[in-house]
């Protein structure tokens, strides 16, 4: 640590000391105000986003939006059918669920490796480093990767390609939380199990994983919430679809992509539907986040 | 309940129970770790190979060329504008976000009453969880009109009259979708990441150091500048780099608000473009195997290299905190 210099006060006359004291207190007070203002600004943005979503999202949100497929703009003519987002909601759920199912086991094993086997090995260091890079890597590039790897050879956009792209995003999130949660388990627990004669793999799967279960589940939930709102990789892999489709080998709609396309359509009625979708996605993501945090807090 | 008789294994054939299971499980874990390494390698190689035709065609000039013309027959591609747009929008976002993030982190660690810490921390984390497309829509319908009406139209001309720096505010683009709007939206998006990292590193300062300073009569600000910042300086820079890494690759939010014009922004109110938004805008409509698609892979590769360097630097700076 570097040396720190604190204001040293040589003996001075009382008035001078008082002036200095007042100046220091004033600076402290100003910084306090600045920090309160910064926190208020941060909260203001969150409140503004939520208020905008509720205000704009509730306009068009009704049963039709939740149950009908896409319809073109009505140009203000109310006799034409109103469109909905059911194709996008179903598509999102399918792709997100498959991605979580693919990514979770891989992430769980990597996290277990880092916590239980890697120690201080170079390989372990490299895996941890690369996983952290993947955690923050631009998601649009993962879309490009899957496009080249799956979409081109398959000859078209597909829901399966979208799920694969999302699975790559799931892996590092699960790795991070799994490793962190396993690290929290006291070593005495591991030693007790091994002393009873259990092999290491049983120690890990039957004791360590169970002890860290709620933490690991939190990680999976956070990963699920993260990919629920991912747009860019899906734009390049599952592309979007205007009708309800559960065929994984064809282009598949997703809520974020549907929001993107309708928000940019320029038609007010479609933009209203996009806002409803935005409200749904955000409520879903924030709800899962809060659940995950509450679960984690109970454990701690 | 049945009675099991335990037989001693024949001498010489002793094997630890579960040895095979151990080997298989270990191999699975190591294999999964290796898979992550291969994954990142495959992403780099795929992006590079996809961009190879464009790199071969335009050579090094691809990196600073400013023409981006996908019209068939006269195709010419240069990444200069989008690279510059990516860097300027991200750096501006950092400039806007860091002071506010610092204020939030300082408030959360030193000033906030205990009962307020947890709800505030959760609120900041929720801000980080909002999907980027939501930031994009909110930016397009709220931030863009605000920037247009209350900043550009209200002060634009006065600011443009300032000598020397006036050109930064002088623009013929009045749509509101601009470099400035994009930086504001990006700043709000990376704010929670930087604030959370700063809070975590501030909390790692041993209390006894801070208490000694308080005991000498230091004010909270003096403890911050004299003890906390010198102790955490490197990790704080790491947190800022993490935010920068996030901003560089941000796609949807920027695509909504930057205007997507292949022009170099000389003013804050000009529209320009970034690598990620060029890919999101043009890739779904490009023909597979075309030179345009190859050029998009090539800029994707460049973006990967830039963000890899920034994220690696961030991790290296944050390593005392990680250990």
Interface residues (C-beta under 8 A of the other chain):
Chain A: X1 X2 X4 X5 X6 X7 X24 X25 X27 X28 X31 X32 X34 X35 X36 X37 X38 X39 X41 X42 X43 X45 X46 X48 X49 X52 X53 X56 X106 X109 X110 X112 X113 X114 X116 X117 X118 X123 X124 X126 X127 X129 X130 X131 X132 X133 X134 X136 X137 X138 X139 X140 X141 X142 X144 X145 X147 X148 X149 X152 X168 X171 X172 X175 X197 X198 X199 X200 X201 X202 X204 X205 X225 X226 X228 X229 X230 X231 X232 X235 X236 X239 X256 X259 X260 X263 X264 X274 X275 X278 X281 X282 X285 X286 X289 X290 X293
Chain B: X16 X17 X18 X19 X21 X22 X24 X25 X26 X28 X29 X30 X31 X32 X33 X34 X35 X36 X37 X39 X40 X42 X43 X46 X47 X49 X50 X99 X100 X101 X102 X103 X104 X106 X107 X108 X111 X112 X120 X122 X123 X124 X125 X126 X127 X129 X130 X131 X132 X133 X134 X135 X136 X137 X138 X140 X141 X142 X188 X191 X192 X195 X209 X213 X216 X218 X219 X220 X221 X222 X224 X226 X227 X230 X231 X242 X245 X246 X248 X249 X250 X251 X252 X256 X276 X279 X280 X283 X284 X288 X296 X297 X300 X303 X304 X307 X308 X311 X312 X315
